[in-house]
Amino acid sequence: MNPVNVVIAVVVAVLILRIGLAMLRGLAIPVPEPPPAGELRKVKIAYRCSICGAEVRMTIAPDEDPQAPRHCLEDMDLVAPIE
């Protein structure tokens, strides 16, 4: 074996090892905490009134699973997202 080939192989092995360790460190970062209560969060939820057919799209809410709005004195039905 040529000593140059050995040096190249060692350099490539060290680079692969560093890249792999960097990827593992990236996975070890904890998920950030949710914002405190009272702050609005972005949501994309659509509701439809089962009585008259009126539709509402909610884009921000105080929590990720908000209560359904009321229309015609009844709770509106959740519409499955298109996307």
C-alpha positions in Angstrom: 0.0 0.0 0.0 1.1 3.5 -0.8 1.5 5.8 2.3 -0.4 8.5 0.5 -3.5 6.2 0.1 -3.3 5.5 3.9 -3.2 9.2 4.8 -6.1 9.9 2.5 -8.1 7.0 4.0 -7.4 8.3 7.5 -8.5 11.8 6.6 -11.7 10.6 5.0 -12.5 8.4 8.0 -12.0 11.3 10.4 -14.3 13.5 8.3 -17.0 10.9 8.2 -16.7 10.4 11.9 -16.9 14.2 12.6 -20.0 14.6 10.3 -21.7 11.6 12.0 -21.0 13.0 15.5 -22.3 16.5 14.5 -25.5 14.9 13.2 -26.0 13.0 16.5 -25.4 16.2 18.5 -28.0 17.9 16.4 -30.5 15.2 17.4 -29.7 15.6 21.0 -30.9 19.3 21.2 -34.1 19.4 23.3 -37.4 20.7 21.9 -38.1 24.3 22.9 -40.7 24.8 25.6 -44.1 26.0 24.3 -44.9 29.7 24.8 -46.4 30.7 28.1 -50.2 30.7 28.5 -51.9 33.8 27.2 -49.7 34.2 24.2 -51.3 33.5 20.9 -50.1 30.6 18.7 -50.4 30.1 15.0 -53.0 27.5 14.0 -54.8 26.7 10.7 -58.2 25.3 11.5 -61.4 25.5 9.6 -64.9 25.2 11.1 -68.4 24.8 9.4 -71.8 25.5 10.9 -73.9 22.3 10.5 -77.1 24.4 10.5 -76.5 27.2 7.9 -73.2 26.1 6.3 -71.2 29.2 7.3 -67.4 28.6 7.4 -64.7 30.1 9.6 -61.0 29.8 9.4 -59.1 30.3 12.7 -55.5 31.5 12.2 -54.4 32.3 15.8 -55.6 30.9 19.1 -54.5 30.9 22.8 -53.7 27.2 22.6 -53.0 24.6 19.9 -56.4 22.8 20.4 -58.9 25.6 20.8 -62.6 25.2 21.5 -64.9 25.3 18.5 -66.6 28.6 17.9 -70.4 28.9 18.2 -72.8 29.8 15.4 -76.6 29.5 15.2 -76.4 28.7 18.9 -74.5 25.5 18.3 -70.8 24.5 18.2 -69.3 24.5 14.7 -68.0 21.3 13.2 -64.3 20.9 12.5 -63.5 20.6 8.8 -60.7 18.3 7.8 -57.7 20.4 6.5 -57.1 20.2 2.7 -53.4 20.4 3.0 
